[in-house]
Amino acid sequence: MTHLYNRSPSLVRSFAALGVAILCCLAAPCQAKDQDTYKSLETFANVLSILESNYVEEIKTEDVLQGAIKGMLDVLDPHSSYMKPESFKDLQIETKGSFSGIGIEITQKEGMLVVVSPIEGTPAFKKGVQAGDRIIKIDNQFTKDMSLIEAVDLLRGPKGSTVTISIVRKGWTEMQEISLTRDEIPIYSVKAKLLEPGYGYVRITNFQAKTTADVRSELNRMVEHGPLAGLILDLRNNPGGLLDQAVSVSDLFLDSGLIVYTKGRLTEQNMEYVAHPGGPQYNFPIIVLVNGGSASASEIVAGALQDHKRALILGEQTFGKGSVQTIFPLANGAGLRVTTARYYTPNGTSIQAKGITPTLVVPMQPPHDDNTAFADPTRIKEKDLSHHIKNGNELKEEGKTKEAKEPPQEKNSDENESQLKEDNQLQTALMLLKGGSILGLLRK
């Protein structure tokens, strides 16, 4: 270690700034592992020393070290990342307030930025950005091998400012540019209405701090207009969000039993979340709509209600993001997002890289308007992402031993008829509820 520090004095200061993470690694009980770690750190120090002494321009050690951290996380899985202080602050704001941007969920595939889904009602949604679109450039900056954090930093900005993205889409012969005006992306994640008297519709766009409270409020308001004979819970293109909100939304419709459990390497990462009795009696039949853009928290809700035979899951195979990310705040104001566990449904099924298989598979038939958010001919899944972690059940096989809103108003009948005509999945769900067919399908 003396040799390590003598090679690059600036590395001592840099490691100190990183805190105890490296020290914990060096304190591992396994001597062989310790020796490998020492050798790798010495190689790292040698490289840094060579760069500091020989690079054509004077380097900024902090920038180089942050790049090294990014590379360290990039080889693990697509969802572990280092967030600079400003990005970490944005994440905290996003789950509690609002942020200014264009409104898309993005991921990486083969070094390219790919849209998982646009957020309904946002600038990207209104301009026709679709799931599966590949973002080639952001304001003339090529995105090849750009990190998700860097891309988010470029896409966000002051309300009213503009950003231009260049995208390609399956079926297009040329790249197209779309100019977007940034806007406030609201925290409200729940939309509700009566499709017909007695038949409710609740759409959750993502899971944020107030999602469960808003769902409960909307359900109670609908019930005030008369008993519900059935509910359609729309989780399509919902990229996920807060775990506790997914659990509490599921708990609204369950009186007992396991909702989801997690398994990680450490004992404290093994958690079980169960339903509680005594809540509102929402005993009406439920159909949950899902598709390839339904990920993470959405899959927890769908999996719990499916395993307990509380709801019929209708639509298409979900995304398959069945991993838990824990956020570790760092002393410099940055944050470390680390994948720490896998999700399992009550029946013990790992969601990771597999997703939820609907009880009734109904492919989406795109309407004549190509810009619908549910049209997804190029939809990618968790299993398509580079370095995705394995499904937990696969590991078992390998081991063998191991604010008050207005009451929901029933939309103009013409508007509802138009939506049902363009949305065959919603139309099928309503037909099943009205025909009473859901009970027989749940017993299968």
N, C-alpha and C positions, 0 to 999 in steps of 0.2 A: 504493500500500500504506500510505503514511502516513495518507492519508485513511481508509482502512479501520480502522486501529488507533485513530485519534483518535475515530472514531465510537463505539467500544465498547471501553474499556480492558480490561474483563473478558474480552473475546474473545482478547486476547493471551495471558492466562494459560490460557484454555481450549484454544487451539490448541497451546500448548506442551505441555500435558498429553497431547494426542493424539499427540505424537511426530512422526515424519518423514513420515507418510503424506501430509499436505497439502503439505509441502515438496517431496516427490517429484513431486507433481502440478504444482507451480509450476515445477519444473525441467525440464519436458518440452521436448524440442528444437523442437517445432513452435510458432512464434511466434503464429500465428493461434489455436491451441488455448490457448496461454498467456493471450492477451488475453481469450478467452471465460471462462477460469477466473477471471481477476482480476475481471471484471465480475460473475460469479456470486457470488464470495466477498464482493465489496463489497455486493451486494444482500443477502446473508445477514447481513452485519454491520449493515446499516441496519435490517433487520427486528429483529434482536436488540436493537439500541439503542433502537428504538421501544418494544419490549416492556418493556425495563428501565425506561424513563422513564414509560410511560403505562399499562401494564397495571393493572387495578383492584387487584391485590394484588402485593406484591413477589415476583418470580419467583426460582426457584433456577436459576442459569445452567447448572449441571451437568446438571440434569434436562432443561432445554430442549435442550442440546446432544446428550444421549443420544437424545432424541426425534428430533432432526434426523438423527443417524446411522442410527437405525432406519428413518426415512423414505427415506434415501438407499439403503439396502439393499433396502427393500420394492419399489422400482421395477425392480430387476434381475431376480431370479428367486426362486422360493419357497424355495430352500434356502440362500441367503446370508443371514446374520443376525449381529447383534451380541449377544454373550452377556455379561451382567453377571458380575462376579467369582464370585458364588455359583452361577450357571448354568454357567459354564465349569468350575468345580470339580466340579459334578454330572456333567458330561459325562465328565471324566477318571475319576471314580469308576465311572461306568456301564460303561466298557469294560474295567475291571480288577477291580472288586469287585462290589458290589451297591448298590441304592438303594431307598429306601422310596417307594412310590407305588401306583398302581392297575393299571399294566401295559397301556398302550395306546400304539400309534404313531398320531400325529395329523398332519394337514396342513391347509392352508387351501384353500378353494374359494369364490370370489366373496365373500370377507370372512367366511366361516363356517368354524368348526372342524369337521373331518370326520375320522372314525376310519378310518385305513388298515387296521389290523388289531389285534385284541387279542393279547397275548402269552399263549401257552398256559399254563394253570395259575395265572394271576394273578387277583386279585379281579375285575377287569373281565371276564375270560373266564368265570369261574364265575357271574357275575351276568347273563350273556347279552348283553353289549355286542357288537355286530356291526360288521364292516367296512361302511362307508357311512353309519353313524349320524351325524347332525349334532348336535353339542353346542351347545345354545342358551344354557345357563347353567351356571356352575360356582359352587356355593354362592351362588346368587342374583345373581351378577355376570354380566351379559349378555356373550356372547363375540363379538358382532358387531365386526369389525375388530380383535379382540384378537390380538396377535402370538403366534406359537407359543411363544416363550420365556416370555411372561407366562402363557400357559395351563399350560405345564409347571410353572412356579413354584406355581400354584394347585393343580394336581393332586397334586404331591408334598408330603410332609410326614412327621411322625414316625409310625413304625409304631404301629398301633392307633388312630390318629386317623381321623376319618371325613370324607368329602367327598361332596357330593351333586351329581350332574350331571343336567341336564334335557336329554333327547334327543328327536329326532323321527326316524322311520324310514318308509321307503316302505311304504305300506299302512296306516299308522296315521292315525287321524283327530284325535288329540290328542297333545300333548307329554307325555312321562312322565318322572318323577323316579326316579333309581336312587341309593340310598345305598350307598356303598362304604367298607369299612374298609381303610385303607392297610396294606400288608404289605411285607416285604422282597422285592424282585424279584431272584431269584437270577441269578448269572452263568452258571450251567450252561445251555448252549444246545443240548446234544445228548441225544437220547433214542434208545434202540435196543432191539430185541428180535428174536426169531426168529418170523416169522409161521407158518412150518412148518419142519420139518427141512430145512436146506439153503437156505432163502430168508430173507434178512435184511432188516430195515427200520431205516433210520436217519433220524431227523427232526432237522433243524437249525432252531431257532426264530429265531436271529439269529447274526451272526458276531462273536464276541468274542475276547479274547486267547488263550483256551485251546481254541477250537473245533476246530482241526485236530488237536491232540494228543488231544482227547477222541474225535473221529471215528476216528482211527487205533487208539486203545485199544479202542473198542467193536468195530471190525472184527476186530482180532486176537483178542478174546475170543470172538467168534462163530465164527471159524475154528477155535478150539480145540475147539469142539463138533462139528466136521466141516467138510469143504470146502463153500464156498458155491456153489450153482448159479446164484444171481442175487441182486441187491440192489436194493431200492427206496430211493432217496434223496428224502426228502420236504422240499421247500423251499416249500411252500404257506404263504402268510401270513407269510413271512420278509421283514421290511422291510429287511434289509441289515446293515450294520455295517462292520467293518474290511476294507479292500481287501487287505491282506497275507494275511488269513485266507481270503478268497475265492480268492486265487491259490494258496495252499498246499493248500487242500482240493481244488481242481482238479488240482493237481500229484500228489496221491495216486493219481489214476487215469490219468495221462498220463506217458509216458516221454520225450516230446520235443515240440517245436513251440511256437508262440505260444499263450498263454492269453488275454491281453487286452492291448490297448495304449491309451494315452491321447494326445490331441492338444489342446494349448492354444495360447494366443497366444505364450507364451514358449518358447524352445527347451528349457529345463529342465523344462517341463511335459509334454514329449513323452517318454513312457516305454513300454518294452516289457517284458512279463513272460512268461518262457518256462518250460516244464516241464523237469525234470531227470531223467535216467535213474538207475537204481540204487536206487530205493525199493522198498517192499514190492510184491510181484507180485499186485495185485488184478485178476486177469484175467477175473473173472466178468462176465456181462452186467449192465448197469445200466439202470434206468428212473428218470428224475427227474420228480417230480410238481411242477407249478407252477400258479399261478392269478394272479388280478389283484392279490393281495396280495404276490406275490413281486417284490421290488424290489432295485435296486442290486447289492449283492454277490451276491445270489441269481441275478440275471440274468447276472452274469459267469460263475458256475459253469455255469449251464444253457447259456449261449452257447458256452463253450469246449468242453464235452463234446459239444454238438450239432455244432459245426463240425468237430470231429475224428472224428465218427461213433463216439464212444466210448460214448454213451448215447442212449437214446430219450427224448425230452422229451414228457411226456403231461400233459394238463390243459387249461388255458385261457391266453389271451394274458396276458403278465405286465404289470407296472405301467408300465414304461418310464422308469425313473429312470436315465439313462445319463450322469450328470454327476459330476465329481469335486469334492469339497469339501476345501479345505485350511484348517487351523486356524492362525491367526496369534495367538500370545499377545501381549497388550498390557501396557504398563508398569504399568497400574493394576490388574492381576490379571484383567482381562476377556479375552475372546477374540473374534476375528473369524473367522466361518466364511464363506469365499469360494469360489464356484464357479470353478474354474481350468481345467477341461479336460472333455472328453467321453470316454466309454468306447467302444471298438470291439471287436467280437468278432474272432477270428482271421481270419475271411473278409472283414473290413473293413466289417462292418455296424454302424452306429451304433445303440445301444440307445435313445438319448434320444427320449422322447415316442413311441416305437414299441413297445419291449419285445421279448420273445422269442416267436416264434410256435411253438407246440408241433409236434413231428413228427406227433403224433396228438392232434387236438383232441377232448377228452372233457369236455363240460360237467358241472358238479357237479349231482347230483340231491339236493337237501336231504332228509334223513330227516324223519320226522314231528316231531321236536323242532326248533322254530323257532330255538333258541338256538345251533345249531351254528356254530362259527367260520368254517366254509367256505361258509356260505350268504351270497351276496353280490349280491343283486338290484340294489343301488344302488352297486356298486363304482365308484370313480372311478379314473382313471389319471393319469399324469404329464401327458399332453396336455390334460387337463381343467383343470389348475391355471393360474391367472392368471400371466402373465409367464414361463411356462416357456420355457427356451431351445430353439432349433430343433434338429432332428435333424442330426447331422453330415453325413449323406449328402445331406440337402437342401441344405446349404451348398455341397457339392461341385457339385451340379447347377446352383445359382445362379451359382457362380463359373466353371464350365466348365473353368478352368485350375488351378484349385486342389485234586487229591486222588483216591486210588485208589477206584474204584467196584466194586460187586459185579459179578460176571460177568453178562452179559445172560441173563435167564431167559426161556425161552419161556413166554408167558402161557398161562393156562388156555385150553384150546381153545375153550371157550364164549365167553370174552372176545374172542378173535381172530375167531371167527365173527360175533360181534355187531358188531365194528368193520368187518369186511369187508361185512357186510350193509348197514350205514349209510353206507358210503363207496364209492360206485361207481367212483371213480377208482382207489382203492387196489385194489379188487377186479379191475378191468380190468388193472392193472399186473401183479398176481400171476398172472392167467390167461395173459398174454402171456409172462411169464418161464417158467412151467411148460410152456407149449405150444411153446416155442422160436421163437415168431413174431418175436421182437425182431430177430434177425439179418437177416431179410428186409426189415424196415421200415428198418433202419439203412442198408441199401445203396441205398435209394431216393434 
